[in-house]
Amino acid sequence: MALLPIITDEDASPEAAVLIKHSNQLFGRTANAVRIASHSPKLAQVLFGFIVAALREEITENLDLRTKVLVILKTSLLNGCKH
C-alpha cells in the first residue's frame, strides 16, 4: 500500500494539473512517479525535467529512445509496477 495516494486528474491541484497536462502532451500519459511527486510541485518539476532530459537522444547519445523506453518498461516490470 502506498503512503501517498496517486493524484488523479480530477483531484489535482492547479500546479499538479499543469504537470499532468504537459506529461500527457509529451508522453501520452502521466507516469505514477510524476503523479506521486505532484504532491510537492517543486519536486515534480525537477523529476519531470530529469525524465524529459533522460529520454532526449541528443542529450544522452548512448542509447536510442526505443531502447530507453524498453529499459524503463523492464525495470518497472521487475519492480512489480502494475501501470
N, C-alpha and C positions, 0 to 999 in steps of 0.2 A: 504494500500500500504506500502510495506517495505521501510525503509530508506536506507538499503543496499541491493544491488542485491544478489541473491543466486548465488554463484560461480559454474559454470558448469565445467565438466571435461575438456572441451576444453579451457576454459578461465582461468584455474587455474595457478597460479604462480608455479615455481618449488617446493617451500615449501608446498604450498597448495596441489599440486598434490601428494606429498608423504602422507599427511594426508588422502586424499581421497582414495588413493590406499590401505592404511592399513585399513581404515574403511570398504572398500568393502571386503577385505580379512576376516576381523573378523566378520562382521555383514551381509555381502551380499549386503549391500547398504551403502550410506552415509547419515546420518541424516541432515536435513536442518540446524539444530543448529550448526553442525560442519562446514558445508559449509559457513554459515554466519561468524562464528568465524575465518574461514580461511583468512578473510581479515587481521587479525592480527595473524600470525602463532604461536607466543608465547602463545597467549591466547588460540588458538585452541588446542595446545599441552596439556595445563592444563585441558581444558574441556574434551578432548578425554581421557586423563588419568583418570579423575573422572568417566566418563561414563564406561570405562572398569572396574575400581575398583568397582563401584557400582553394576555391573552385576555379578561379580565373587562370587560364592556361598561360597567359603572358607573365604572370607573377611567379607561378610555380611551374617551370618548364619541364620538370622531370616526368610528369605523368599527364596524359590527356584527360579531358573531362570525363569521358566514359569510364576509364579505369578508376578515377577518384570516386565516382558515384558507386561503382561496384564495390570498392573498398568500404565505403560508408555503409552500404547495404549489408555486406558480410559482417562487419563489426556489429551492426545493430542486431542482426540475427544471432550472433554468438553471445550477445549480452541479453538476449531474451526480450528485445523490444517487440511489441506487438503491432505498432503502426509505423 
